[in-house]
Amino acid sequence: MTVESTAARTPRRSAGSKAGTTGTKRTTSTTKKAAGAAKSAEPALVQLLTPEGKRVKNAEFDKYVADITAEDLRGLYRDMVLTRRFDAEATALQRQGELGLWASLLGQEAAQIGSGRALRDDDYVFPTYREHGVAWCRGVDPTNLLGMFRGVNNGGWDPNGNNFHLYTIVIGSQTLHATGYAMGITKDGADSAVIAYFGDGASSQGDVAEAFTFSAVYNAPVVFFCQNNQWAISEPTEKQSRVPLYQRAQGYGFPGVRVDGNDVLANLAVTKWALERARAGEGPTLVEAFTYRMGAHTTSDDPTRYRTDDERLAWEAKDPLLRLRRHLEAANHADEGFFAELETESEALGKRVREAVRAMPDPDHFAIFENVYADGHALVDEERAQFAAYQASFADEDGGK
């Protein structure tokens, strides 16, 4: 029975009452239709390894990992284990007061190692401040990542030495840098590609929208790699976007794809595909690696204040390292000797990182005031004096620190 015929057979009400009832019914109907449409349009997720470590087929992307060997798989696992060990050591060093801050990648190893190993040497990377796994793939020594977080340098490595740009703290700006660099590659006639990493939170920044526009209009050879770890600090993704992030690419005129961010093989395959498109002159691609940040946003964050233990435990069951280890064991690609040797190598890396950080100088607490203005400024002078007084308040009676 239609809404109109129901209204005709009921006692006459005021215009306001009738309109309200009809509006409610129509709204409910519309809501149900929208919910049904949303359910039928669930995002397609590219996956080659299940959480249980089972290899599954994908007609479109299998060919990009068709030649992968058991040695290659062990190498990917080694990359993820050592990256996680380095990351854990850096977190511990921050807790011990050796670093001012640290942004952990815990849980995002597969997205970073998979995409990082898809790159050619002549490709160029524009990271955020969390791409420790990609830095590892590019040959940047892990200890060089820590100077900035200790406050003793502004980067710690030559970007052109590894085609890996310095970490970018300003949210989203590296996507514009990557787009401009990619446009330059086209002008130079080179066949290399550029990849820009950013998070789901950065996808809300205007810089990212501008980068999408320019890259599409100029057909720039750039891959936008969004690690959707589902939390922009304490803000969940569903409060930032009404559609899955990869679908935004459609509005700019280039393809987007969502990949299982905890599946290192899928990330490797999808990124290879996107990079090949870029090198072939087919323009940009948006890759959304759907993953989860298992730790805090940074060491100054407390994720227990805004998310549940149940959510974290559910994602721990999809751990990228555990997934690949299960596959290696089931396929007899690795034995206990391999895992034991890797554990020894992992501990040695942790020790080297500890010693390197503790050998670094203490940061110059007043350097922050030196380069604000070329000719000095009265307000900066005042703030410097206030900070000096604050520092002096920690001195003991003997004048020591």
C-alpha positions as CSV (number, residue, x, y, z in Angstrom):
1,M,0.0,0.0,0.0
2,T,1.3,3.4,-0.9
3,V,1.9,6.2,1.5
4,E,-0.7,8.4,-0.2
5,S,-3.5,5.8,0.0
6,T,-2.8,5.1,3.6
7,A,-3.1,8.8,4.4
8,A,-6.4,9.1,2.5
9,R,-8.1,6.3,4.6
10,T,-7.1,7.7,8.0
11,P,-8.8,10.5,10.0
12,R,-7.9,14.0,8.8
13,R,-4.9,15.5,10.6
14,S,-3.3,18.9,10.5
15,A,-1.1,19.7,7.6
16,G,1.9,19.6,9.8
17,S,1.0,16.2,11.3
18,K,0.4,14.6,7.9
19,A,3.5,16.0,6.4
20,G,5.6,14.8,9.3
21,T,4.2,11.3,9.1
22,T,4.7,11.0,5.4
23,G,8.2,12.5,5.6
24,T,9.2,10.0,8.2
25,K,8.0,7.0,6.1
26,R,9.8,8.3,3.1
27,T,13.0,9.0,5.0
28,T,12.9,5.5,6.4
29,S,12.4,4.0,2.9
30,T,15.2,6.2,1.5
31,T,17.5,5.2,4.4
32,K,16.8,1.5,3.8
33,K,17.5,1.8,0.1
34,A,20.8,3.7,0.8
35,A,21.8,1.0,3.3
36,G,21.1,-1.7,0.8
37,A,23.0,0.1,-1.9
38,A,26.0,0.6,0.4
39,K,25.9,-3.1,1.4
40,S,25.8,-4.2,-2.2
41,A,28.7,-1.9,-3.0
42,E,31.2,-3.2,-0.4
43,P,34.7,-2.3,-1.4
44,A,36.6,-4.9,-3.4
45,L,39.7,-5.9,-1.5
46,V,42.7,-7.3,-3.4
47,Q,44.1,-10.2,-1.4
48,L,46.6,-12.8,-2.3
49,L,47.3,-14.2,1.2
50,T,44.5,-14.8,3.7
51,P,45.1,-14.1,7.4
52,E,45.6,-17.9,7.8
53,G,48.5,-17.7,5.3
54,K,46.6,-19.4,2.4
55,R,47.5,-18.3,-1.1
56,V,44.5,-17.3,-3.1
57,K,44.3,-16.4,-6.7
58,N,43.5,-13.1,-8.3
59,A,43.1,-13.0,-12.1
60,E,44.2,-9.4,-12.4
61,F,47.1,-9.2,-10.1
62,D,48.6,-12.7,-9.9
63,K,50.9,-12.0,-12.8
64,Y,52.8,-9.3,-10.9
65,V,54.1,-11.9,-8.4
66,A,54.1,-14.9,-10.7
67,D,57.9,-15.1,-10.6
68,I,58.3,-14.8,-6.8
69,T,60.5,-17.5,-5.3
70,A,60.8,-19.0,-1.8
71,E,63.9,-16.9,-1.3
72,D,62.0,-13.8,-2.2
73,L,59.3,-14.7,0.3
74,R,61.9,-15.3,3.0
75,G,63.3,-11.9,2.1
76,L,60.0,-10.1,2.5
77,Y,59.5,-11.8,5.9
78,R,63.0,-10.8,6.9
79,D,62.3,-7.2,5.9
80,M,59.1,-7.1,8.0
81,V,60.7,-8.7,11.1
82,L,63.7,-6.4,11.1
83,T,61.6,-3.3,10.5
84,R,59.4,-4.2,13.4
85,R,62.4,-4.8,15.6
86,F,63.9,-1.5,14.8
87,D,60.5,0.2,15.4
88,A,60.1,-1.5,18.8
89,E,63.7,-0.4,19.7
90,A,62.9,3.2,18.7
91,T,59.7,3.2,20.8
92,A,61.7,1.9,23.8
93,L,64.4,4.5,23.4
94,Q,61.8,7.3,23.4
95,R,60.3,5.9,26.6
96,Q,63.9,6.0,28.1
97,G,64.2,9.7,27.2
98,E,66.6,9.2,24.3
99,L,64.2,10.4,21.6
100,G,61.7,13.3,21.8
101,L,59.0,11.5,19.9
102,W,58.5,8.4,17.7
103,A,55.8,7.4,15.2
104,S,55.4,3.7,15.2
105,L,54.5,1.6,12.1
106,L,53.4,-1.4,14.1
107,G,50.9,-3.3,12.0
108,Q,51.7,-1.6,8.8
109,E,54.8,-3.6,7.8
110,A,53.2,-5.4,4.9
111,A,51.9,-2.2,3.3
112,Q,55.3,-0.6,3.5
113,I,57.6,-3.6,2.6
114,G,55.3,-4.8,-0.1
115,S,55.1,-1.4,-1.8
116,G,58.7,-0.6,-1.1
117,R,60.0,-3.7,-2.8
118,A,57.9,-3.0,-5.9
119,L,60.0,0.1,-6.6
120,R,62.9,0.4,-9.0
121,D,66.1,2.1,-8.0
122,D,65.3,5.1,-10.2
123,D,61.9,5.6,-8.8
124,Y,61.5,8.4,-6.2
125,V,59.8,8.2,-2.8
126,F,58.0,11.0,-0.9
127,P,57.3,9.7,2.6
128,T,55.4,11.0,5.7
129,Y,57.1,10.4,9.0
130,R,56.2,6.8,9.5
131,E,57.6,5.1,6.4
132,H,60.4,3.2,8.3
133,G,59.8,0.1,6.3
134,V,60.0,1.9,3.0
135,A,63.2,3.6,4.1
136,W,64.6,0.1,4.9
137,C,63.7,-1.0,1.3
138,R,65.5,2.1,-0.1
139,G,68.7,1.3,1.8
140,V,68.5,4.1,4.3
141,D,70.3,3.1,7.5
142,P,67.7,2.8,10.3
143,T,69.9,4.9,12.6
144,N,69.8,7.8,10.2
145,L,66.0,8.0,10.8
146,L,66.5,8.8,14.5
147,G,68.5,12.0,14.5
148,M,65.4,14.1,13.7
149,F,63.4,12.5,16.5
150,R,66.3,13.1,18.9
151,G,66.5,16.8,17.7
152,V,70.1,16.7,16.5
153,N,69.4,17.2,12.8
154,N,66.7,18.0,10.3
155,G,66.7,14.7,8.4
156,G,69.9,12.6,8.6
157,W,70.3,11.4,5.0
158,D,70.8,12.6,1.5
159,P,67.5,12.3,-0.3
160,N,69.1,11.9,-3.7
161,G,71.4,9.1,-2.4
162,N,68.6,6.7,-2.2
163,N,65.8,8.5,-4.0
164,F,64.0,8.7,-0.7
165,H,63.0,12.2,0.4
166,L,63.3,13.5,3.9
167,Y,60.4,12.7,6.3
168,T,57.6,15.2,6.0
169,I,55.9,16.3,9.2
170,V,53.4,18.7,7.6
171,I,50.4,16.5,6.9
172,G,49.7,15.9,3.2
173,S,52.2,18.4,1.7
174,Q,54.4,15.6,0.3
175,T,51.7,14.6,-2.2
176,L,52.1,18.0,-3.9
177,H,55.9,17.7,-3.8
178,A,55.6,14.2,-5.4
179,T,53.2,15.5,-8.1
180,G,55.6,18.3,-9.0
181,Y,58.5,16.0,-9.1
182,A,56.5,13.6,-11.3
183,M,55.6,16.4,-13.7
184,G,59.3,17.2,-13.9
185,I,60.1,13.5,-14.8
186,T,57.7,13.8,-17.7
187,K,59.4,16.9,-18.9
188,D,62.8,15.2,-18.7
189,G,61.5,12.3,-20.8
190,A,62.5,9.7,-18.1
191,D,60.5,6.5,-17.6
192,S,60.8,6.3,-13.8
193,A,57.8,6.8,-11.4
194,V,57.1,8.6,-8.2
195,I,55.3,7.3,-5.1
196,A,53.8,9.4,-2.4
197,Y,52.8,7.9,1.0
198,F,50.1,9.4,3.2
199,G,47.6,8.3,5.8
200,D,43.8,8.3,5.9
201,G,43.9,11.5,8.0
202,A,45.9,13.3,5.4
203,S,43.3,12.4,2.8
204,S,41.2,15.2,4.4
205,Q,43.8,17.8,3.6
206,G,43.4,20.3,0.8
207,D,47.0,19.6,-0.4
208,V,46.0,16.0,-1.2
209,A,43.0,17.2,-3.3
210,E,45.2,19.6,-5.1
211,A,47.8,16.9,-5.8
212,F,45.1,14.7,-7.2
213,T,43.9,17.5,-9.5
214,F,47.3,18.4,-10.9
215,S,48.5,14.8,-11.3
216,A,45.3,14.0,-13.3
217,V,45.4,17.0,-15.5
218,Y,49.1,16.7,-16.3
219,N,49.0,12.9,-16.4
220,A,51.8,12.7,-14.0
221,P,53.6,9.4,-13.3
222,V,52.8,9.2,-9.6
223,V,51.3,6.6,-7.3
224,F,49.4,7.9,-4.3
225,F,49.8,5.2,-1.6
226,C,47.4,5.8,1.2
227,Q,47.9,3.7,4.3
228,N,44.5,3.7,5.8
229,N,45.2,2.6,9.3
230,Q,41.7,3.7,10.2
231,W,42.6,6.3,12.9
232,A,43.8,9.8,12.2
233,I,45.1,10.1,15.8
234,S,41.7,9.7,17.5
235,E,39.4,10.4,14.6
236,P,38.1,7.2,12.8
237,T,37.9,7.1,9.0
238,E,34.2,7.0,8.9
239,K,34.1,10.5,10.3
240,Q,36.2,11.7,7.4
241,S,34.7,10.2,4.3
242,R,31.3,8.9,3.3
243,V,32.9,6.6,0.7
244,P,35.9,4.3,0.8
245,L,39.0,6.4,0.2
246,Y,40.1,4.6,-3.0
247,Q,36.8,5.6,-4.7
248,R,37.8,9.3,-4.5
249,A,40.1,8.7,-7.4
250,Q,37.1,8.4,-9.7
251,G,36.2,12.0,-9.3
252,Y,39.6,13.1,-10.5
253,G,39.7,10.8,-13.5
254,F,42.2,8.1,-12.5
255,P,41.8,4.6,-11.1
256,G,41.8,3.7,-7.4
257,V,42.2,0.3,-5.8
258,R,41.8,-1.0,-2.3
259,V,44.3,-3.7,-1.2
260,D,44.5,-5.8,2.0
261,G,47.2,-3.7,3.8
262,N,48.3,-6.7,5.9
263,D,49.0,-8.9,2.9
264,V,52.6,-8.2,1.7
265,L,52.1,-10.1,-1.6
266,A,49.0,-8.1,-2.5
267,N,50.8,-4.8,-1.7
268,L,53.7,-5.9,-3.9
269,A,51.5,-6.9,-6.8
270,V,49.2,-3.9,-6.7
271,T,52.0,-1.4,-6.4
272,K,53.9,-3.0,-9.3
273,W,50.8,-2.6,-11.4
274,A,50.3,1.0,-10.4
275,L,54.0,1.9,-11.1
276,E,53.9,0.2,-14.5
277,R,50.9,2.3,-15.4
278,A,52.8,5.4,-14.4
279,R,55.9,4.5,-16.4
280,A,53.8,3.7,-19.4
281,G,52.4,7.2,-19.5
282,E,48.9,6.2,-18.1
283,G,49.0,8.7,-15.3
284,P,48.3,8.5,-11.6
285,T,46.8,5.8,-9.4
286,L,45.4,5.8,-5.9
287,V,46.2,2.7,-3.8
288,E,44.4,2.4,-0.5
289,A,46.1,-0.1,1.7
290,F,43.5,-1.1,4.2
291,T,45.4,-1.9,7.4
292,Y,45.4,-1.0,11.1
293,R,47.7,0.9,13.4
294,M,48.2,-1.5,16.2
295,G,50.0,0.9,18.4
296,A,49.7,4.6,19.3
297,H,49.7,7.4,16.7
298,T,52.9,8.6,18.2
299,T,54.5,8.0,21.6
300,S,52.6,11.1,22.9
301,D,49.2,9.4,22.2
302,D,47.1,7.0,24.3
303,P,44.9,4.9,22.0
304,T,43.1,3.3,24.9
305,R,41.2,6.5,25.3
306,Y,39.4,6.2,22.0
307,R,39.3,2.6,20.8
308,T,38.5,-0.8,22.3
309,D,40.7,-3.8,23.1
310,D,38.4,-6.0,21.1
311,E,39.1,-4.0,18.0
312,R,42.8,-4.2,18.5
313,L,42.7,-8.0,19.2
314,A,40.6,-8.6,16.1
315,W,43.3,-7.0,14.0
316,E,46.2,-8.7,15.8
317,A,44.7,-11.9,14.4
318,K,45.4,-10.4,10.9
319,D,49.0,-9.6,11.8
320,P,51.1,-9.3,8.6
321,L,54.1,-11.1,10.0
322,L,52.1,-14.0,11.4
323,R,50.3,-14.3,8.0
324,L,53.5,-14.7,6.0
325,R,55.1,-16.9,8.5
326,R,52.1,-19.3,8.3
327,H,52.5,-19.4,4.6
328,L,56.2,-20.0,4.7
329,E,55.7,-22.9,7.1
330,A,52.8,-24.4,5.3
331,A,54.7,-24.3,2.0
332,N,57.9,-25.6,3.5
333,H,59.7,-22.5,2.4
334,A,61.4,-21.9,5.8
335,D,62.5,-24.0,8.7
336,E,63.2,-23.4,12.3
337,G,66.9,-22.7,11.5
338,F,65.8,-19.7,9.3
339,F,63.6,-18.2,12.0
340,A,66.2,-18.7,14.7
341,E,68.9,-17.0,12.6
342,L,66.6,-14.2,11.9
343,E,65.9,-13.7,15.6
344,T,69.6,-13.4,16.2
345,E,69.9,-10.9,13.4
346,S,67.0,-9.0,14.8
347,E,68.5,-8.7,18.3
348,A,71.8,-7.5,16.8
349,L,69.9,-4.8,14.9
350,G,68.3,-3.7,18.1
351,K,71.6,-3.5,19.9
352,R,73.2,-1.5,17.0
353,V,70.3,1.0,17.1
354,R,70.6,1.5,20.9
355,E,74.3,2.1,20.7
356,A,74.0,4.5,17.8
357,V,71.3,6.6,19.5
358,R,73.1,6.8,22.8
359,A,76.3,7.9,21.0
360,M,74.5,10.8,19.4
361,P,75.0,14.2,21.0
362,D,72.4,15.8,23.1
363,P,70.3,18.3,21.1
364,D,71.0,22.0,21.4
365,H,67.9,23.2,23.2
366,F,68.4,26.8,22.0
367,A,68.9,26.0,18.3
368,I,65.1,26.3,17.7
369,F,65.3,30.0,18.2
370,E,68.2,30.7,15.9
371,N,66.7,30.3,12.4
372,V,63.2,31.8,12.9
373,Y,64.1,35.2,11.5
374,A,67.1,36.2,9.5
375,D,67.7,39.4,11.5
376,G,66.3,38.4,14.9
377,H,63.0,39.5,16.5
378,A,62.1,41.0,19.8
379,L,59.4,38.3,20.5
380,V,61.8,35.5,19.8
381,D,64.4,37.1,22.1
382,E,61.8,37.2,24.8
383,E,60.8,33.6,24.3
384,R,64.5,32.6,24.3
385,A,65.0,34.3,27.7
386,Q,61.9,32.6,29.1
387,F,63.1,29.2,28.0
388,A,66.6,29.9,29.4
389,A,65.0,30.7,32.8
390,Y,63.0,27.5,32.6
391,Q,66.1,25.4,31.8
392,A,68.0,27.1,34.6
393,S,65.2,26.1,37.1
394,F,66.4,22.5,36.8
395,A,69.9,23.3,38.0
396,D,70.8,22.0,41.5
397,E,72.3,24.1,44.3
398,D,75.8,23.3,43.1
399,G,75.1,24.6,39.6
400,G,75.0,21.2,37.9
401,K,72.3,19.9,35.6
